[in-house]
Amino acid sequence: MEVIQKVGEIAGLSIKTFLISLLGILLFGIYLGILIYGENSLTVLEHLKEKKAALIDKKKILKDENKRLQKEYFELKQLEPSEN
């Protein structure tokens, strides 16, 4: 009991105030941990931004390839004899 009283004397706070403050700090730390590393966290947001950028790049590549293949297809179609 003397240790608790000494802590109260050192901090200048009552035991109740000290414990409530400690609990508040602990809960805030848990909240920040969830915010940074949880399911809907900042790290997930960054991964999704990177994935979006990669998909946009892939979309451009596929559009260019599609354009090239369509051009090749129509060139080959013009070389075929017409059926009249």
C-alpha atoms as an extended CHARMM CRD file, in Angstrom:
* protein
*
        84  EXT
         1         1  MET       CA              0.0000000000        0.0000000000        0.0000000000  PROA      1               0.0000000000
         2         2  GLU       CA              2.9200000000        2.3100000000        0.7160000000  PROA      2               0.0000000000
         3         3  VAL       CA              4.2270000000        1.8330000000       -2.8180000000  PROA      3               0.0000000000
         4         4  ILE       CA              0.9200000000        3.0120000000       -4.2430000000  PROA      4               0.0000000000
         5         5  GLN       CA              0.9300000000        6.0450000000       -1.9770000000  PROA      5               0.0000000000
         6         6  LYS       CA              4.4990000000        6.8550000000       -3.0150000000  PROA      6               0.0000000000
         7         7  VAL       CA              3.4980000000        6.6560000000       -6.6930000000  PROA      7               0.0000000000
         8         8  GLY       CA              0.6310000000        9.0170000000       -5.9270000000  PROA      8               0.0000000000
         9         9  GLU       CA              2.9620000000       11.3900000000       -4.1420000000  PROA      9               0.0000000000
        10        10  ILE       CA              5.5140000000       11.3280000000       -6.9780000000  PROA      10              0.0000000000
        11        11  ALA       CA              2.9660000000       11.8890000000       -9.7360000000  PROA      11              0.0000000000
        12        12  GLY       CA              0.9620000000       14.3730000000       -7.6970000000  PROA      12              0.0000000000
        13        13  LEU       CA             -2.2090000000       12.5100000000       -8.5690000000  PROA      13              0.0000000000
        14        14  SER       CA             -4.6290000000       10.3850000000       -6.6430000000  PROA      14              0.0000000000
        15        15  ILE       CA             -4.6360000000        6.6450000000       -7.3020000000  PROA      15              0.0000000000
        16        16  LYS       CA             -8.0420000000        6.8600000000       -8.9830000000  PROA      16              0.0000000000
        17        17  THR       CA             -6.9140000000        9.6290000000      -11.3450000000  PROA      17              0.0000000000
        18        18  PHE       CA             -3.7020000000        7.7830000000      -12.1030000000  PROA      18              0.0000000000
        19        19  LEU       CA             -5.5070000000        4.5260000000      -12.9500000000  PROA      19              0.0000000000
        20        20  ILE       CA             -8.1130000000        6.2880000000      -15.1080000000  PROA      20              0.0000000000
        21        21  SER       CA             -5.3440000000        8.1230000000      -16.9740000000  PROA      21              0.0000000000
        22        22  LEU       CA             -3.4150000000        4.8870000000      -17.4420000000  PROA      22              0.0000000000
        23        23  LEU       CA             -6.5330000000        3.1360000000      -18.7520000000  PROA      23              0.0000000000
        24        24  GLY       CA             -7.1930000000        6.0240000000      -21.1510000000  PROA      24              0.0000000000
        25        25  ILE       CA             -3.6510000000        5.9010000000      -22.5030000000  PROA      25              0.0000000000
        26        26  LEU       CA             -3.8720000000        2.1290000000      -22.9020000000  PROA      26              0.0000000000
        27        27  LEU       CA             -7.1870000000        2.3220000000      -24.7740000000  PROA      27              0.0000000000
        28        28  PHE       CA             -5.8410000000        5.0880000000      -27.0140000000  PROA      28              0.0000000000
        29        29  GLY       CA             -2.7990000000        2.9290000000      -27.8230000000  PROA      29              0.0000000000
        30        30  ILE       CA             -5.0350000000        0.0040000000      -28.7430000000  PROA      30              0.0000000000
        31        31  TYR       CA             -7.1280000000        2.3060000000      -30.9340000000  PROA      31              0.0000000000
        32        32  LEU       CA             -4.0310000000        3.5690000000      -32.7530000000  PROA      32              0.0000000000
        33        33  GLY       CA             -2.8020000000        0.0090000000      -33.2550000000  PROA      33              0.0000000000
        34        34  ILE       CA             -6.0970000000       -0.9770000000      -34.8410000000  PROA      34              0.0000000000
        35        35  LEU       CA             -6.0820000000        2.1720000000      -36.9620000000  PROA      35              0.0000000000
        36        36  ILE       CA             -2.6040000000        1.4650000000      -38.3170000000  PROA      36              0.0000000000
        37        37  TYR       CA             -2.6000000000       -2.3410000000      -38.5450000000  PROA      37              0.0000000000
        38        38  GLY       CA             -6.2500000000       -3.4200000000      -38.4810000000  PROA      38              0.0000000000
        39        39  GLU       CA             -8.5680000000       -4.7150000000      -41.2130000000  PROA      39              0.0000000000
        40        40  ASN       CA             -9.5210000000       -1.2000000000      -42.3680000000  PROA      40              0.0000000000
        41        41  SER       CA             -6.1360000000        0.3260000000      -41.6900000000  PROA      41              0.0000000000
        42        42  LEU       CA             -3.7480000000        2.7230000000      -43.3280000000  PROA      42              0.0000000000
        43        43  THR       CA             -1.4930000000       -0.1200000000      -44.4620000000  PROA      43              0.0000000000
        44        44  VAL       CA             -4.4270000000       -1.7690000000      -46.2490000000  PROA      44              0.0000000000
        45        45  LEU       CA             -5.2070000000        1.5700000000      -47.8940000000  PROA      45              0.0000000000
        46        46  GLU       CA             -1.6300000000        1.8510000000      -49.1640000000  PROA      46              0.0000000000
        47        47  HSD       CA             -1.7250000000       -1.7060000000      -50.5510000000  PROA      47              0.0000000000
        48        48  LEU       CA             -4.9780000000       -0.9380000000      -52.3470000000  PROA      48              0.0000000000
        49        49  LYS       CA             -3.5070000000        2.2350000000      -53.8540000000  PROA      49              0.0000000000
        50        50  GLU       CA             -0.5340000000        0.2290000000      -55.1490000000  PROA      50              0.0000000000
        51        51  LYS       CA             -2.8370000000       -2.4540000000      -56.5440000000  PROA      51              0.0000000000
        52        52  LYS       CA             -4.9830000000        0.2000000000      -58.2490000000  PROA      52              0.0000000000
        53        53  ALA       CA             -1.9060000000        1.7210000000      -59.9070000000  PROA      53              0.0000000000
        54        54  ALA       CA             -0.7820000000       -1.7290000000      -61.1150000000  PROA      54              0.0000000000
        55        55  LEU       CA             -4.2350000000       -2.4480000000      -62.5380000000  PROA      55              0.0000000000
        56        56  ILE       CA             -4.3030000000        0.8980000000      -64.3490000000  PROA      56              0.0000000000
        57        57  ASP       CA             -0.9210000000        0.0680000000      -65.9170000000  PROA      57              0.0000000000
        58        58  LYS       CA             -2.1390000000       -3.3980000000      -66.9040000000  PROA      58              0.0000000000
        59        59  LYS       CA             -5.2830000000       -1.8710000000      -68.4140000000  PROA      59              0.0000000000
        60        60  LYS       CA             -3.1690000000        0.4170000000      -70.6110000000  PROA      60              0.0000000000
        61        61  ILE       CA             -0.9790000000       -2.4930000000      -71.7280000000  PROA      61              0.0000000000
        62        62  LEU       CA             -4.0320000000       -4.6180000000      -72.5750000000  PROA      62              0.0000000000
        63        63  LYS       CA             -5.6550000000       -1.7590000000      -74.5150000000  PROA      63              0.0000000000
        64        64  ASP       CA             -2.4930000000       -1.3080000000      -76.5710000000  PROA      64              0.0000000000
        65        65  GLU       CA             -2.2960000000       -5.0470000000      -77.2390000000  PROA      65              0.0000000000
        66        66  ASN       CA             -5.9620000000       -5.1300000000      -78.2080000000  PROA      66              0.0000000000
        67        67  LYS       CA             -5.4420000000       -2.2320000000      -80.6100000000  PROA      67              0.0000000000
        68        68  ARG       CA             -2.4730000000       -4.0050000000      -82.2020000000  PROA      68              0.0000000000
        69        69  LEU       CA             -4.3710000000       -7.2860000000      -82.5430000000  PROA      69              0.0000000000
        70        70  GLN       CA             -7.4160000000       -5.5680000000      -84.0650000000  PROA      70              0.0000000000
        71        71  LYS       CA             -5.2070000000       -3.8570000000      -86.6030000000  PROA      71              0.0000000000
        72        72  GLU       CA             -3.5870000000       -7.1790000000      -87.4860000000  PROA      72              0.0000000000
        73        73  TYR       CA             -7.0160000000       -8.8550000000      -87.7160000000  PROA      73              0.0000000000
        74        74  PHE       CA             -8.4170000000       -6.2440000000      -90.1010000000  PROA      74              0.0000000000
        75        75  GLU       CA             -5.2630000000       -6.3370000000      -92.2330000000  PROA      75              0.0000000000
        76        76  LEU       CA             -5.6030000000      -10.1220000000      -92.5500000000  PROA      76              0.0000000000
        77        77  LYS       CA             -9.3090000000       -9.8420000000      -93.2680000000  PROA      77              0.0000000000
        78        78  GLN       CA             -8.6330000000       -7.4840000000      -96.2010000000  PROA      78              0.0000000000
        79        79  LEU       CA             -6.2250000000      -10.0620000000      -97.7140000000  PROA      79              0.0000000000
        80        80  GLU       CA             -8.9430000000      -12.7290000000      -97.8480000000  PROA      80              0.0000000000
        81        81  PRO       CA            -10.7640000000      -13.0510000000     -101.1900000000  PROA      81              0.0000000000
        82        82  SER       CA            -14.2980000000      -11.7210000000     -101.1950000000  PROA      82              0.0000000000
        83        83  GLU       CA            -17.1360000000      -14.1860000000     -101.7720000000  PROA      83              0.0000000000
        84        84  ASN       CA            -19.1950000000      -12.6970000000     -104.6780000000  PROA      84              0.0000000000
